Amino acid sequence: MSLFLDELTHAKRVLEAVLMASHEALPLDEIVKVFDPPVPMETVRLLLADLGAEWKARGSCELVQVAGGYRFQTRVEMQPFLDRLSPEKPPKYSRAVMETLAIIAYRQPATRGEIEAIRGVAVSTNILKALEDRSWIEVIGHKDTPGRPALYATTKEFLNDLSLRSLSELPPLAELDAHPALELPEVPQEPVYPEQARLDHERDVNAPDTVLPQSADANLFELQPAEPHSPDAHLSPSTPTVH
């Protein structure tokens, strides 16, 4: 029995080291590959749960499961201290950018025209580019209508950055405030844009919107959460928040 417990403890320490060393969330089917001889997947799940409980008790970091798999990240209450080490902030996105992202997240897949009909204003190309460059949205196909407009959907990295496992974990729209700018948690990382490109981007996305005629359903907050669509077909998992 003692030998068996020692083997489980060693396996748990291996999992801890593997997840600490990884630069991205690891799916379970990748994690189990580190063991030779193999360890049953269900045993690995139990060891991960036990490892998560250990770190939760420490209060500084936590082991979480997101869309891309398992990863370690710092707890939210530690962020103010980490910010002092890295005072440079991630890019701030305008209300127009965040509203566009929210529409895609809750209605996906959505075309640019559908987004404009809901918001009641034109959607700048740079708004969509900003979200694509951040790897929060991607084109998953084209709608079978004249012009074959692109269909946008959120990515696995979008879920990872919100520490969500699936779209079903998005908060109900009734809990969102329609007035302040919609915001996502800041993800500690280098800004997406080089300096000049960043300035050009901010100038465009913060420019006044071009108002379009209101659509009959032009109310974001009447939408229903979208059903997840082939989540495994999205982009590769994102870089973990913190190791």
Beta strands, then each sheet from edge to edge (+ up, - down):
strand 1: 61-66
strand 2: 69-74
strand 3: 137-142
strand 4: 150-154
sheet 1: 1+ 2-
sheet 2: 3+ 4-
end
